[in-house]
Amino acid sequence: MSFEYHQPASVAEAVDLGARFGAEGRFLAGGTDLIIQMRRGKLAPRHVISLHRVPGLDGIEVNGAVQLGALVTHRAIERCAAFAGRLRGLVEGAEVVGGHQIRNVGTVGGNLANASPAADVVPVLLALDARVACLGVGGERAVALEDFLLGPGHTACRPGELLIGVAFGMPDARTATAFLKAGRRRAMEISVVCVAARLGLDAGGERCVSARVALGAVAPTAWRARDAERLLEGQPPTPEVFREAGRAAAAACRPITDVRASARYRQVLVETLVPRALARCLERIRRGAS
Amino acid sequence: MSRLGLSLTINGERHDVLTEPHRTLLDVLRVDLGLTGTKENCLEAECGVCTVLLDGRAVNSCIVLAAQCEGRRIVTIEGLAGDGGLDPIQQAFIEHGAVQCGYCIPGMILSAKAFLDERPEGTEAQVREALAGNLCRCTGYQKIADAVVAAARSRARGR
């Protein structure tokens, strides 16, 4: 590793440095991906712009909308009391990332910018219709997360632009979220498949009025199973309907075979985990935990 | 390449070092300061042998740049024992035979310390989860977990 090092003390200064170095610069947050990729020689930025002295990017705001600053750590998400109810799925995604050492420094901004297809928090944010805020010298723009993720390691963030945060609406009453991850062991594991679900019921609890099913590690980016979502909307929240949604998601996803699992096994996992995640949402709504 | 002058607070003592920006906290601890209790192994934040406490939280020093630690509090295994002897966690590791080859132990102990400082009455299941980022290739996990649970009890008695 060899680079020029910069540590701006404000967002404005960071954005100026980003614009100056463009594609030759990288912003450094927790370093849990970037430092490893640099050591492997996969990335060799000439300029590293550390964000650790930039104030104002590590806040969590909850007031109708939820805003997570780019430097919010997985640890902070895990421990945020406001996420214990309807946003439980977000906590479940954050608490299975790496071990404590990773979660203590790894950030939501880094998780998004790194754009791993197997990132655990990203499918949950996708299920929440999150929007990513990018700031450049030309100003700030919000990009729907679905449009932000372009492929492994590739995002819609332009060279020099700084990802400053991610925002989404607080889910309505009678709505719950859940996240499930399949790996070969329980900790320190990259997901073989992960599933995030958001389910909203009508006032009587008889029909699904909103549904999101987002999957990780079955496509080049975290991915929404729209066929499954369409099957759920307007239907009663029964095990049969949930199983049907699982079959639709499994049929539509296009996983690869790699060192962690075969494509076929990943589809079987999707078919199993989607109904399970939906059932977990339903249970949470019925318990009034949301 | 430009060098950076850094002031690091390690185990309560201030150290001024002059180093290149690409060097990690692990490099500086082991090579510049001779604090070799912190071990080096995978260099990819997988194994946890390089765990130290940064402002009280467990981090993998192999992926933290030394430059990011300026002005922050670092605790390594060398800083755990005080004038009164070993830390209760160290003592419990000895009493429970939790150390085999020993290479993972400094990281294990620091992860355990970060955990117990936050949750003094940790259950065994919580202890195991807390140590998930520390690998022991001798596979002595049971005795390690026993030692941390015992340390929690002895710390509680000491209060």
Interface residues (C-beta under 8 A of the other chain):
Chain A: M1 S2 F3 E4 Y5 Q7 L28 G31 T32 I35 I36 R39 V48 S50 H52 R75 G98 G99 H100 Q101 I102 N104 V105 R186 A187 M188
Chain B: M1 S2 L4 E20 P21 H22 T24 L43 E44 A45 E46 G48 T51 L54 R57 A58 V59 N60 I63 V64 L65 A67 Q68 S111 A114 F115 E129 A130 L131 A132 G133 N134 L135
